[in-house]
């Protein structure tokens, strides 16, 4: 018995120490708030990681599209500042913004040293695509059926001024790059053709030629009063056009001949389109003086 007593005393001592430790190491009661500085310090690395991830190059952000003046632009071929000629292309109503990029690619392949710039219309079309200004399609259809085109041709569409101003600023941006007016050919299809002619008549100092594919007259009274010295005009129109009547293409050419006696007329057997004949006419203008 005398040998086992020390063991019992030692075990009792260890038990007392354990109980004291448990009592002193209890967590603080719920009424004691944690140190606020501890939570803010602990959260800082997570916030820094989130900020770092947001700015990390591994998370790509959409690139801003290139512009010419105020308009989005698709640049093809040689830089405009060193190009032999610059073809500026205006797409039609409801087309995609890059709708004439394929044509521009064909042009620069056919004419080494050429620059082509396909501009995007400034407005989105509610049904899809883009537009230079809104068009009442039902009214246009009714005018075609009833033979009321002469009335439409006398009107200036709402939004045409803003569209013209935007293209003018784009052409001035080319001039700022050292591009001479005689180097610039402005070509447009359908609504873009109307806009191209409008720009050419209002600002002949900015370009050397205008090509109108399947277009029509707008704002006739003011167009008839314009003078465009030094600007050459080409009008191409399909005889089977069911969107803008062939007769409107003829009327447009007749009006322009009073301004430019050498205005060229390119009729073709086809629908509402940029025809091979119309492309060839543009390429001729881009070939030389």
C-alpha positions, 0 to 999 in steps of 0.5 A: 500500500505504501508503494501505490500511494505516491502514484495515487497522489500524482494522478490526483495532481494531474487531474487537478491541473487538467480541470484548472486548464479546462476552466481557464481555456473556455471561449468568451461568452456570447455577450463578448464581441470579437475584436473588430480589428481582427475581422477587418484584417482577416478580410483584407486578403480576400478583398485584395484577391478579388480586386486582383482577379478583376484586374488580371490580364487572364480575364479578357475585357471586350476591346473597343471597336476602332472608329473613324470620327464618331463612327465604328469602322472596319479598316482593310488594306493599306493604312489610309495615310499611305494608301493610293486611294481610300474607298469609304463604304456605307451599308444599307438599311438593316444590314449588319455593321460589317455588311460591306467588309467582304466587299472591302476585302475584295477591293483591296485584293484587286487594288494593291495599295488601296485602303477600304473603310466600311463604316457602321451606321450610327443607329441600331435597327429595332428588328436587327441590324443598323440604320443611318436613319429610321424608315417607315417601311410600310409607307415605302411599300405603299408609295411603290404600289401607288406610284407616290415616289415623287412625293417621297423624293421631295422629303428629307428624312428625319435623322438624315442630317445627323447621319450626314454629319457623322460621315462628314466627321469621318471624312474629315478624320481622313483629311487629318491623316493627310488623305487628299480629297481626290483620293477618297471615293464614297460608295453606298448601297441603298440607304447608304447610297442616298447618304453618299450622294447627300454627303457628296453634294453638301461637302464636295471638298471632302471627296473625289467621287461618289458611287450610288448602288441601288439608291434613290433621291431624297430632299430633291429640292436641295439636291437640285440646288447643289453644286459639286465641282470636281466630284464624279458620280456613278449610279448603278441600279438593277432593272429587277429591283423590287425595293427601290424602283429602277425608275428611281435610279434613272431619276437619280442619274438624271439629277446628277447629270445636271450637276456632273455632266459626266455622271455615269449610268450603270444599269444592270439586269438584276435585283436590289444588290451591289452588282458585279457591274457596280463593283467594276465601276467602283474599281475603275474609279479606284484605279487612277485619276 
